[in-house]
């Protein structure tokens, strides 16, 4: 009768890890949005190309924060960064398709399209990185 049931404890741990991932992701996303806005507003770069560049900058920030603070991974960087980049490239594809559809098909403001893309890519990135990139090997 002391403490939560194992399933409840596991759910809490998952939620806590997701919130850390989202917090770290917010920093990477801030980098992405700053690059996006600077390139569109001051660099005359088209929104989709600027989003791609911003996404890659944010992904590098997210890798280091995820490796160290979110997943506390012991995986060597040479192994983990390769997996992280694969997950990120799939996320980039999702991001780019949503941006292209949002801006070019649905005529959304580029920032609204980016917010939608960010939410969906967040879910993909967490699942991919938790289950593959930073998954701890069984002891």
Backbone torsions as a table, in degrees:
resi	resn	phi	psi	omega
1	UNK	NA	15.3	178.7
2	UNK	-109.2	111.2	174.9
3	UNK	95.8	170.8	-177.0
4	UNK	-73.1	158.5	174.6
5	UNK	-64.5	153.3	-179.2
6	UNK	-54.1	-40.9	-179.6
7	UNK	-64.3	-40.8	178.7
8	UNK	-66.5	-41.8	177.9
9	UNK	-62.4	-39.8	179.0
10	UNK	-67.1	-39.8	178.2
11	UNK	-64.9	-41.1	178.6
12	UNK	-64.0	-41.9	178.7
13	UNK	-63.2	-40.5	177.9
14	UNK	-64.1	-45.0	178.2
15	UNK	-61.9	-43.2	179.2
16	UNK	-61.6	-42.8	179.0
17	UNK	-66.4	-41.4	177.9
18	UNK	-61.4	-41.6	179.4
19	UNK	-66.0	-37.8	174.9
20	UNK	-64.4	-42.0	178.7
21	UNK	-62.1	-44.3	179.2
22	UNK	-64.3	-38.9	177.8
23	UNK	-64.7	-46.4	176.8
24	UNK	-63.8	-39.7	178.5
25	UNK	-63.4	-32.4	178.1
26	UNK	-62.6	-35.9	178.0
27	UNK	-68.2	-47.6	177.3
28	UNK	-62.1	-37.9	178.8
29	UNK	-67.1	-38.0	176.5
30	UNK	-60.2	-42.5	176.5
31	UNK	-61.2	-45.7	179.8
32	UNK	-58.3	-47.3	-176.5
33	UNK	-69.1	-37.2	177.7
34	UNK	-62.4	-46.4	178.1
35	UNK	-62.4	-45.9	178.9
36	UNK	-55.6	-53.2	-176.3
37	UNK	-65.7	-43.3	179.2
38	UNK	-61.4	-43.3	-178.8
39	UNK	-68.4	-39.5	-179.6
40	UNK	-72.6	-49.8	-172.5
41	UNK	-78.4	-33.9	-174.9
42	UNK	-117.6	-15.7	-177.9
43	UNK	-107.4	-0.4	-179.7
44	UNK	54.4	34.4	177.7
45	UNK	-94.2	141.2	178.3
46	UNK	-64.9	149.7	-171.3
47	UNK	-57.4	-42.8	-176.7
48	UNK	-67.0	-43.8	178.2
49	UNK	-65.4	-40.0	178.5
50	UNK	-66.0	-37.5	177.7
51	UNK	-64.4	-41.6	177.3
52	UNK	-57.9	-49.3	-179.0
53	UNK	-63.1	-45.6	178.7
54	UNK	-62.3	-40.4	179.2
55	UNK	-59.2	-44.8	-178.7
56	UNK	-65.3	-39.7	177.2
57	UNK	-63.9	-45.6	178.6
58	UNK	-64.0	-34.9	-179.9
59	UNK	-62.8	-39.0	178.1
60	UNK	-63.8	-42.7	177.2
61	UNK	-62.2	-45.2	-179.1
62	UNK	-62.8	-36.1	179.7
63	UNK	-58.8	-53.6	-175.4
64	UNK	-65.2	-38.7	177.4
65	UNK	-68.1	-40.1	179.8
66	UNK	-66.3	-44.9	-178.3
67	UNK	-59.9	-46.6	-172.0
68	UNK	-88.2	-49.6	-168.2
69	UNK	-100.2	-32.8	-176.4
70	UNK	-84.2	-52.6	-174.0
71	UNK	-103.3	-7.8	-179.5
72	UNK	44.4	52.3	-171.3
73	UNK	-77.9	142.7	173.1
74	UNK	-100.0	1.7	179.7
75	UNK	-64.5	136.5	177.1
76	UNK	-63.8	145.6	-177.5
77	UNK	-57.1	-39.5	-177.4
78	UNK	-60.8	-30.0	177.6
79	UNK	-85.9	-48.3	-173.7
80	UNK	-68.5	-39.5	-176.0
81	UNK	-67.1	-33.5	177.2
82	UNK	-62.4	-48.5	178.5
83	UNK	-64.5	-42.6	179.7
84	UNK	-59.0	-42.4	-179.2
85	UNK	-66.2	-34.8	176.5
86	UNK	-64.6	-47.1	177.3
87	UNK	-60.4	-42.5	-179.0
88	UNK	-65.6	-38.3	179.7
89	UNK	-65.9	-40.3	175.1
90	UNK	-63.7	-43.5	176.1
91	UNK	-60.7	-38.7	177.1
92	UNK	-62.4	-41.3	177.3
93	UNK	-62.2	-43.8	177.0
94	UNK	-61.2	-47.5	179.7
95	UNK	-58.1	-47.4	-176.5
96	UNK	-66.5	-41.1	178.5
97	UNK	-64.3	-42.1	179.8
98	UNK	-66.8	-41.7	177.9
99	UNK	-62.2	-46.8	-178.5
100	UNK	-62.4	-45.4	179.2
101	UNK	-66.5	-43.2	-178.2
102	UNK	-63.6	-46.2	-176.3
103	UNK	-79.7	-46.6	-171.9
104	UNK	-88.3	-32.8	-177.5
105	UNK	-96.3	-51.0	-175.3
106	UNK	-91.9	-2.6	176.7
107	UNK	56.2	36.1	176.6
108	UNK	-77.6	154.5	170.5
109	UNK	-60.9	141.8	-174.4
110	UNK	-58.8	-32.7	179.8
111	UNK	-72.5	-35.6	175.8
112	UNK	-65.5	-44.4	177.3
113	UNK	-60.2	-38.5	-179.6
114	UNK	-68.6	-37.2	177.8
115	UNK	-62.2	-44.3	178.3
116	UNK	-61.8	-46.9	179.9
117	UNK	-61.5	-41.7	-178.4
118	UNK	-60.4	-43.9	-179.5
119	UNK	-62.5	-44.0	-179.3
120	UNK	-70.6	-39.0	179.3
121	UNK	-69.1	-33.2	176.1
122	UNK	-55.6	-48.1	-179.5
123	UNK	-63.0	-44.9	177.8
124	UNK	-59.9	-49.8	-175.9
125	UNK	-62.4	-42.4	179.5
126	UNK	-62.2	-49.1	-178.6
127	UNK	-61.0	-46.5	-178.7
128	UNK	-65.8	-43.2	-178.2
129	UNK	-73.6	-36.5	179.3
130	UNK	-69.3	-43.7	-173.9
131	UNK	-86.2	-16.1	-176.1
132	UNK	-131.3	-58.8	-173.1
133	UNK	-60.4	-51.9	-173.4
134	UNK	-111.1	18.5	179.0
135	UNK	-65.4	127.4	179.1
136	UNK	-78.0	133.6	178.6
137	UNK	-67.7	146.7	177.9
138	UNK	-62.2	139.7	-179.6
139	UNK	-90.5	NA	NA
